[in-house]
Amino acid sequence: MKALKFSALILVTFAISLASCKNDEAHMPNVMGALGEVLVIMEDHFREGPEGDSLMAILKQPIVALPQNEALFTVLTTPHRGFTGTMRTYRSIILVNLGPNAEDEGIKYFSTTPYAKDQSLIQINAKTSEKFFEILSQEEIRILSYLLRRERNRLYSSYKTIADASLSEMVKNQWEVNMLIPNTMRKAASTGKFTWLSYETPKLSQGMMIYSFDYIGEGTFSREYILNKRDSILRYNVPGPSDGSFMTTEKQLPVTYKRLTINGHEAIEMRGLWKVEGDLMGGPFLLFAHYDKTNNRVLVTDGYVYFPEEPKKRNYMWQLETLFHTVTFPGDNIEGK
C-alpha cells in the first residue's frame, strides 16, 4: 500500500510540474548519467518478478554485429520511494506504475519533463501484470526507437558544440555533401577518391571513411554489390600493420541490411565485423550507403571501432551513427532535423 501511495504521489507531482515547466526549461539542470543509461522506476517485488524480467529482456537485449556481447542499454533501477533528488535528473527514465490504483492504463512518451533539460521519460500505467505484459509486447519497438533516437539527438547537440569547421569544409568541397565532423577527428588519409578520418588513443581507434561509386540501377543497392565495392576500395586504401595486410569484411558472420531515409534521401544501413587480412586486428563496422540522386552516385560513410578485448564498443558505434545521420546533399528535401 505504501508503494502505491509513492507511485500516486510521483504521478501527481509530475503532472503538476509538467504543466508549469514548458516555458522554464532554460533554468533546469542538465541530465545526469552516461550515454546509454536508463533508469527504471519500479517497485522491488515487480522488478524481481516476471514483470521486471520482461522489461529487462527488452532493454538489455544484445546489440547485433558486435564482437562481444553488449546490452542495448545499461539499466539502473530504483523503487518509487528512491526517485528523489538527483535521481530525477537521469537522462532516460522509465516510470512504471503497476497496481490496481494505476489510472489511464497505457504508455506515454515525454520529451519535456519537469526534472531536467533534454530528458526522456516513458510512463507505463497498468492495473495488472497481464496488462503490463500486453503493453510491453505492443510497444517494444517504439520504446527502443524512442530511447535510441533521443540518445542520438543528444549526441548530435553535443557534437555541434565541438564541430570542426575546417574538416567539415574539406569534406564538403571534396564530396559535395554537408556532414558534421567533430574536432576529435583527425585526417588520416585523403585522396581524390577516398577520405579517412580517425580518433586515436593508446587503446582505441575510431574511424570513418568516405568514398563513392556510380549508381547503375537498383542492383547497386544490393548487399552483395555494396560489400564487394567496400572490400575492393578498402583493400587499396586501408593497409594493415604488416606487409600485404589490409582491412576487409569478415565473411564468417552475417552483415545486417536495412533500408532507411536520412534527411530526405534514400540510404542503406549495414552492420557487421571487419578484420585485417594477414593480421589479427578486427572489430565492428557501420556503413551507410547514401543515394545522391542529383549526381547519380552512392556516397558511402563507413565507420569502424578497434578496441581489442574490451566489451565497450556500443557508445563509439552510436557516435559514428549520429555523425552519419548528419549527411545531407544539396538537393535533399529536409522537413526538420
C-alpha positions as CSV (number, residue, x, y, z in Angstrom):
1,M,0.0,0.0,0.0
2,K,2.8,2.4,0.8
3,A,4.4,1.7,-2.6
4,L,1.1,2.6,-4.3
5,K,1.0,5.9,-2.4
6,F,4.5,6.8,-3.5
7,S,3.5,5.9,-7.1
8,A,0.4,8.1,-7.0
9,L,2.4,11.0,-5.4
10,I,5.0,10.9,-8.1
11,L,2.4,10.9,-10.9
12,V,0.5,13.8,-9.4
13,T,3.7,15.8,-8.8
14,F,4.9,15.0,-12.3
15,A,1.6,16.2,-13.9
16,I,1.5,19.4,-11.9
17,S,5.2,20.2,-12.6
18,L,4.9,19.4,-16.3
19,A,2.2,21.9,-16.7
20,S,4.5,24.7,-15.3
21,C,7.8,23.7,-16.9
22,K,7.2,24.1,-20.6
23,N,8.5,27.6,-20.6
24,D,11.1,27.2,-18.0
25,E,13.5,24.6,-19.4
26,A,16.4,27.1,-19.6
27,H,16.6,27.1,-15.8
28,M,16.5,23.3,-15.4
29,P,19.6,21.2,-14.6
30,N,21.3,19.2,-17.3
31,V,20.6,15.5,-17.4
32,M,22.9,13.1,-15.5
33,G,24.1,9.7,-16.3
34,A,26.3,8.2,-19.0
35,L,25.4,7.6,-22.6
36,G,23.1,4.6,-22.9
37,E,22.0,4.5,-19.3
38,V,18.3,4.1,-18.5
39,L,16.8,4.5,-15.0
40,V,13.8,2.2,-14.4
41,I,11.5,3.2,-11.5
42,M,9.7,0.0,-10.4
43,E,8.8,-1.5,-7.1
44,D,11.1,-4.2,-5.9
45,H,8.6,-7.1,-5.9
46,F,7.7,-6.4,-9.5
47,R,11.4,-5.7,-10.6
48,E,12.4,-9.1,-9.1
49,G,9.5,-10.9,-10.7
50,P,8.4,-11.7,-14.3
51,E,7.4,-8.1,-14.8
52,G,10.9,-6.9,-14.3
53,D,12.3,-9.7,-16.3
54,S,10.2,-8.8,-19.3
55,L,11.2,-5.2,-19.2
56,M,14.9,-6.0,-18.7
57,A,14.8,-8.5,-21.6
58,I,13.8,-5.6,-23.9
59,L,16.3,-3.0,-22.6
60,K,19.2,-5.4,-22.1
61,Q,18.9,-7.4,-25.3
62,P,22.3,-7.8,-27.0
63,I,23.3,-5.4,-29.8
64,V,23.8,-7.0,-33.2
65,A,27.1,-7.0,-35.0
66,L,29.4,-6.5,-32.1
67,P,32.3,-8.9,-31.4
68,Q,31.4,-9.3,-27.7
69,N,28.0,-9.3,-26.1
70,E,26.9,-5.8,-25.1
71,A,23.5,-4.8,-23.8
72,L,21.5,-2.3,-25.8
73,F,21.1,-0.2,-22.7
74,T,22.8,0.0,-19.3
75,V,19.9,-0.3,-16.8
76,L,19.7,1.1,-13.3
77,T,16.7,0.6,-11.1
78,T,15.1,2.2,-8.0
79,P,11.7,1.8,-6.3
80,H,9.4,4.8,-6.3
81,R,10.5,5.9,-2.8
82,G,14.1,6.3,-4.1
83,F,13.1,8.5,-7.0
84,T,14.2,11.8,-5.3
85,G,16.9,14.4,-5.7
86,T,19.4,14.0,-8.5
87,M,17.9,10.6,-9.4
88,R,15.1,12.7,-11.1
89,T,17.6,14.2,-13.5
90,Y,18.6,10.9,-15.1
91,R,18.9,11.2,-18.9
92,S,16.4,8.5,-19.7
93,I,13.7,7.3,-17.3
94,I,11.0,4.6,-17.5
95,L,8.4,5.2,-14.8
96,V,6.3,2.0,-14.1
97,N,3.0,2.5,-12.2
98,L,1.7,-1.1,-11.7
99,G,-1.2,-2.0,-9.5
100,P,-4.9,-1.6,-9.0
101,N,-4.7,2.2,-8.4
102,A,-3.0,2.8,-11.7
103,E,-5.0,5.3,-13.8
104,D,-5.2,5.8,-17.6
105,E,-3.7,2.4,-18.5
106,G,-1.2,2.6,-21.3
107,I,2.1,4.2,-22.2
108,K,3.1,7.8,-22.7
109,Y,6.3,9.3,-24.1
110,F,7.6,12.6,-22.9
111,S,10.4,14.7,-24.4
112,T,9.8,17.5,-21.9
113,T,9.8,16.8,-18.2
114,P,9.8,18.9,-15.0
115,Y,13.2,17.5,-13.9
116,A,15.9,18.2,-16.4
117,K,16.7,19.6,-19.8
118,D,16.5,17.3,-22.8
119,Q,15.3,14.4,-20.6
120,S,13.5,11.4,-21.9
121,L,10.7,9.8,-19.9
122,I,8.4,6.9,-20.6
123,Q,5.5,6.3,-18.3
124,I,3.7,2.9,-18.2
125,N,0.5,2.6,-16.3
126,A,-1.1,-0.9,-15.8
127,K,-3.6,-2.2,-13.2
128,T,-2.5,-5.8,-13.7
129,S,0.6,-7.7,-14.7
130,E,-1.3,-9.1,-17.7
131,K,-1.9,-5.5,-19.0
132,F,1.7,-4.6,-18.4
133,F,2.9,-7.6,-20.5
134,E,0.5,-6.6,-23.2
135,I,1.8,-3.0,-23.3
136,L,5.4,-4.2,-23.5
137,S,4.6,-6.6,-26.3
138,Q,2.8,-3.9,-28.3
139,E,5.3,-1.1,-27.6
140,E,8.7,-2.8,-27.6
141,I,9.9,-1.5,-30.9
142,R,8.6,2.0,-30.2
143,I,10.2,2.0,-26.7
144,L,13.6,1.2,-28.2
145,S,13.2,3.5,-31.1
146,Y,12.3,6.4,-28.8
147,L,15.2,5.9,-26.4
148,L,17.7,5.4,-29.2
149,R,16.5,8.4,-31.2
150,R,16.7,10.6,-28.1
151,E,20.3,9.5,-27.4
152,R,21.2,10.2,-31.0
153,N,19.7,13.7,-30.7
154,R,21.7,14.4,-27.5
155,L,24.9,13.3,-29.2
156,Y,24.1,15.5,-32.2
157,S,23.6,18.5,-29.9
158,S,26.9,17.7,-28.1
159,Y,28.8,17.3,-31.4
160,K,27.5,20.6,-32.7
161,T,29.4,22.4,-29.9
162,I,32.7,20.8,-30.9
163,A,32.3,20.8,-34.7
164,D,35.4,21.2,-36.7
165,A,34.6,23.7,-39.4
166,S,37.8,23.1,-41.4
167,L,37.2,19.3,-41.6
168,S,33.6,19.7,-42.5
169,E,34.5,22.2,-45.2
170,M,37.1,19.8,-46.6
171,V,34.5,17.0,-46.8
172,K,32.0,19.4,-48.4
173,N,34.5,20.5,-51.1
174,Q,35.7,17.1,-51.9
175,W,32.4,15.2,-51.8
176,E,29.7,17.9,-52.3
177,V,28.0,16.9,-49.1
178,N,27.3,18.5,-45.8
179,M,28.3,16.5,-42.7
180,L,29.1,17.3,-39.1
181,I,32.7,16.4,-38.2
182,P,33.8,16.8,-34.5
183,N,37.2,18.3,-33.6
184,T,38.2,15.0,-32.0
185,M,38.7,13.6,-35.5
186,R,42.0,13.9,-37.4
187,K,42.7,13.4,-41.1
188,A,44.4,10.0,-41.5
189,A,44.4,10.0,-45.3
190,S,42.8,11.8,-48.2
191,T,42.9,11.2,-51.9
192,G,40.7,12.3,-54.7
193,K,38.6,9.2,-54.2
194,F,38.9,8.4,-50.5
195,T,38.8,10.2,-47.2
196,W,39.8,8.6,-43.9
197,L,39.3,10.4,-40.6
198,S,40.1,8.9,-37.2
199,Y,40.2,9.5,-33.4
200,E,43.1,7.7,-31.8
201,T,44.1,6.9,-28.2
202,P,46.6,4.3,-27.0
203,K,43.8,1.8,-26.6
204,L,41.1,2.9,-29.1
205,S,40.8,3.6,-32.8
206,Q,37.6,5.0,-34.1
207,G,37.5,5.9,-37.7
208,M,35.3,6.9,-40.6
209,M,35.9,6.6,-44.3
210,I,34.1,8.3,-47.2
211,Y,34.1,7.0,-50.7
212,S,31.7,6.8,-53.6
213,F,30.8,4.8,-56.7
214,D,28.3,5.2,-59.6
215,Y,24.7,4.3,-59.2
216,I,23.9,2.0,-62.1
217,G,20.4,0.8,-61.1
218,E,18.6,-0.9,-58.2
219,G,21.2,-3.7,-58.0
220,T,23.7,-1.1,-56.9
221,F,21.9,-1.1,-53.5
222,S,22.1,-4.9,-53.0
223,R,24.0,-6.3,-50.1
224,E,26.5,-8.2,-52.3
225,Y,27.2,-5.2,-54.6
226,I,27.9,-2.8,-51.7
227,L,30.1,-5.2,-49.8
228,N,32.1,-6.1,-53.0
229,K,32.7,-2.4,-53.6
230,R,33.6,-1.9,-49.9
231,D,36.2,-4.6,-49.9
232,S,37.8,-3.6,-53.2
233,I,38.1,0.0,-52.1
234,L,39.4,-0.7,-48.6
235,R,41.9,-3.2,-49.9
236,Y,43.8,-0.4,-51.6
237,N,43.2,2.4,-49.1
238,V,43.3,0.9,-45.6
239,P,46.5,-1.1,-45.1
240,G,47.1,-3.2,-42.0
241,P,50.2,-3.1,-39.8
242,S,52.1,-5.8,-41.6
243,D,53.2,-6.0,-45.2
244,G,50.4,-7.0,-47.5
245,S,47.7,-6.8,-44.9
246,F,44.5,-4.8,-45.4
247,M,41.1,-4.1,-44.0
248,T,38.2,-6.2,-45.3
249,T,34.7,-7.5,-44.3
250,E,34.5,-10.6,-42.0
251,K,32.5,-13.1,-44.1
252,Q,32.0,-15.8,-41.4
253,L,29.3,-13.8,-39.6
254,P,26.2,-12.2,-41.1
255,V,26.1,-8.5,-42.1
256,T,22.8,-6.7,-41.3
257,Y,21.0,-4.8,-44.1
258,K,18.3,-2.2,-43.7
259,R,16.8,0.5,-46.0
260,L,16.0,3.8,-44.5
261,T,15.6,7.5,-45.3
262,I,18.1,10.1,-44.0
263,N,17.4,13.8,-44.3
264,G,15.2,13.2,-47.4
265,H,17.5,10.8,-49.3
266,E,17.4,7.0,-49.6
267,A,20.1,5.1,-47.8
268,I,21.2,1.6,-46.8
269,E,22.5,0.8,-43.3
270,M,24.8,-2.2,-42.9
271,R,26.4,-3.5,-39.8
272,G,28.9,-6.3,-39.4
273,L,32.5,-7.1,-38.4
274,W,35.7,-6.1,-40.1
275,K,39.1,-7.8,-40.0
276,V,42.6,-7.2,-41.3
277,E,43.5,-9.8,-43.9
278,G,47.0,-11.0,-43.0
279,D,46.9,-9.9,-39.4
280,L,44.8,-10.3,-36.2
281,M,43.0,-7.0,-36.0
282,G,39.2,-6.7,-36.1
283,G,36.1,-5.1,-34.7
284,P,32.6,-3.8,-35.6
285,F,31.8,-1.6,-38.6
286,L,28.8,0.5,-39.6
287,L,28.2,1.5,-43.2
288,F,25.6,4.0,-44.6
289,A,25.3,4.0,-48.4
290,H,23.6,7.3,-49.3
291,Y,21.9,7.7,-52.7
292,D,22.9,11.0,-54.2
293,K,20.2,11.2,-56.9
294,T,21.4,14.5,-58.4
295,N,24.8,13.1,-59.1
296,N,23.7,9.6,-59.8
297,R,26.1,8.1,-57.3
298,V,26.3,6.3,-54.0
299,L,28.2,8.1,-51.3
300,V,29.4,5.8,-48.5
301,T,30.2,6.7,-44.9
302,D,31.9,3.7,-43.4
303,G,32.9,3.7,-39.8
304,Y,34.8,1.2,-37.6
305,V,35.9,0.8,-34.0
306,Y,39.1,-1.0,-32.8
307,F,39.1,-1.6,-29.1
308,P,40.6,-5.0,-28.6
309,E,39.2,-7.3,-25.9
310,E,37.0,-4.5,-24.5
311,P,33.2,-5.1,-24.5
312,K,32.7,-1.3,-24.6
313,K,32.2,-0.6,-28.2
314,R,28.4,0.3,-28.2
315,N,28.8,4.0,-27.4
316,Y,31.6,4.5,-30.0
317,M,29.4,2.9,-32.7
318,W,26.5,5.2,-31.6
319,Q,28.7,8.2,-32.1
320,L,29.5,7.2,-35.6
321,E,25.9,6.5,-36.4
322,T,25.0,10.0,-35.1
323,L,27.5,11.6,-37.5
324,F,26.3,9.6,-40.4
325,H,22.8,10.8,-39.8
326,T,24.0,14.4,-40.4
327,V,24.8,13.7,-44.1
328,T,22.8,16.0,-46.4
329,F,23.1,16.6,-50.2
330,P,22.3,20.0,-51.7
331,G,19.1,18.6,-53.2
332,D,17.7,16.9,-50.1
333,N,14.2,17.8,-49.0
334,I,14.6,18.1,-45.3
335,E,11.4,18.7,-43.4
336,G,13.0,19.1,-40.0
337,K,16.1,17.9,-38.1
